Amino acid sequence: VLSAPQGGIDISTGSGTGDIDILSGDAINLKSVSGAISLSAGNPSYASGLTLDTSGEVGIGTASPTSKLHIIDTATVSTSGQNILQLESNYSSASVGSGGRIVFKHQGTTNETADIRAYTFGSAATGLAFGTGYGGVTPKMVIDNSGNVGIGDTSPNDKLDVEDSNLGYNFLFGSNGITFSTANTTGINIDTFGSASI
């Protein structure tokens, strides 16, 4: 046992558990718990800090992580949601498509398989993009800042805009009803009153 009367450093062992306390009032506490390493701040239980277990899994807010990153949030429920994970990156209105990415890769290779990313549509217009394509991920579906969804189109014109440039068809669903078209010409339109026109 090593201690300092002013609370500077306290290294101790007991009951099969070792810990290191740094600064007065246990401001930083480092413990070995069943082979895992636990780091906490203030004077909480080890479960409320960060844990690295013997399998290399990391727990935040839990001492028993069950995945590579396991986060438990005990914040009060809010109608606007509780912030658990925050990602920040640079955006530029001049660079359409810019934004932070969560990337999925084939382990042991350089090949990306899919991504989810924040997507810039232009000035003050951001949304989400979902990409696929082994070794060459590109956006396949987007949700813009107006809530419009584009599948095969990164600039949706209505609530749901489905396009295939190879097959030359387009499907729109929104405030003007439903429109089916081919080769950039209007084919069939069903308006909000149920009337169809060709």
N, C-alpha and C positions, 0 to 999 in steps of 0.2 A: 504494500500500500504506500503510495506516495501522495502527499497532500500539501497544500499551502494554506496557512492560516487565514490569508486574505482572500481565499477562493480563486486563486489564479489557475492552478492545475490540480486536479484530483484524479489519480489513477488508482483503481482499486479492483479487487477480485473477490468473489464470494458467491456461494450457492451455485458454483459452476458457471457463473456469468461474469465476464470482465467488462469494464466500461471506462471511458475517458471523459471527464467533464472539464471543459475549458471555460474560464471566466466565472465570475461570481453568479450564484443563483442558477447553476446548470444551464447557462445560455446556449452552450453547444454540448451535445451528449452523443458519444460514439460507443456503440455496444456490439458485442458478439453474442448473437442469440441463436442457439442450435446450429452453429456453423455459418449463419447468415450475418451480414454486416448491416447495422441499423444506425442511421444518423437522424437526429432530431434537434430541434431548436426550442429554446425556452425550457419549460419543465414538464413536457408531455410524456405520455407513455411512448415506448419505441414504435408502436404501431402507427402513430400519427405523423411520423416523418418519412424518411426514404429508406427502403430496405433493398439490399442486393443479396439474393439467396444463393445457395450452393449450385443452383442450375443456371445461374446467370440471369435470372428473371428479376426485374425491377418493380418494386411496389412503391407507390406514393399514396400515403393515407392507409396503407395496409401492410401488415408484416407477413402476409401469406399470399404473395402474387401467384397467379395461375396462368400468366402469359408473359411474353417478353417485356411488356409494359402494362401494368395493371394500376389504374388510378381509381380511388374511391373518394367521392366528394360527399361531405356531410353538411354542406351549406343549406340554409333554409330555402325551402321551395319558393320559386318566384315565377310569376306568369310570363316573364320575359326570358326564362331559362336561367340555369346556373352555369357560370363560366368554369369549365373543367380544363380545357386545353386552348391556348391562344397561340396562333401562328402569325408572324408578321414578316412582310417582304415589301420590296419596292414595286410601285405601280407607275405606269406612264400612259396618259390618255393618248399619246402619239403612237404608242406601241400596242395595237390591238392584239389581244391574247396574252399580254403580260400579267403576271401574278404568281403567287406562291403555289407550289405543286406538292402533292403527296404522290410519290412514285412507287409503283410495284415493279420488281425486276425478277428475272429468272436467276436464282441463286447460282453463283459461280460463273456468271457470264456478264457481259455488258448490255444484254438485251433488256429493254424495258418492255413490259407487257400491258400495262394500263396506268392511268393516272386520274386523279381528281384534283382540279386546280381552280383557284380564283381566276376569273377571266375578265379582262378589260375590253369593253365594247367601244369605248371612246370617252370623251370628256364626261367625268362624273357618272359614268355608267359601268357598273361592275356586276358580275354574277358568278355562276359556277359552270365549269365544263367537265365533262366526263370523257376520257379518251381511251381508246383501245388500239391494238395493232402491234403484234409481236415484232420487236426490233425497230419499230417506227410508229410510235404512238401519236395519234392525231385526234382532235376533238370529234366525237361522234354525236354527242348530245350536249346542249347548253340550256341554262336557265338564265335569262337576262334580268336586269334590275327591275323590269316591269312585271316579272313573273311569266313572261312568254317562254315557251319551251320549243326548242328547235332540235329535230332529229335529222341528221344529214345536212343541217343548215345552221351556221353559226350566227346568222342574223335573222332570227324568227320574226315574221311579220304579223303573227297573231298568237292567240293563247296556245295553240298547238300547230306547228308548222313542220310537216314531214316532207322531205325532198330526197330524190335520188337522181343525181346528175347523169349517171350512166344509163338509167332506164328512162329518164326524162319525164318523171311524174312529180306531182306536187299535191299535197293534201293540206288544206287549211281549215281550222276549226276555231271560231271566235265570235266576235260581236256581230259580224255580218252573216253568220250561219256557217254552212259547210260548203267548201269548194273543192272539187276534184279537177285537176288539169293535167295535160300532157304537153310536152314540147313548148312550155311557156305560154300556152293558150288556154283560156278558160274552157273547161269541158262541161261539168255539171255543177250547178249551184243550188243549194237548198237553203232558203233564207230562214229568218227566225220565226216566220209565220208558217213554215212548213211547205211553202211553194217551191217547186223545182223549175229550173230553167236550164236550157242547153244552148 
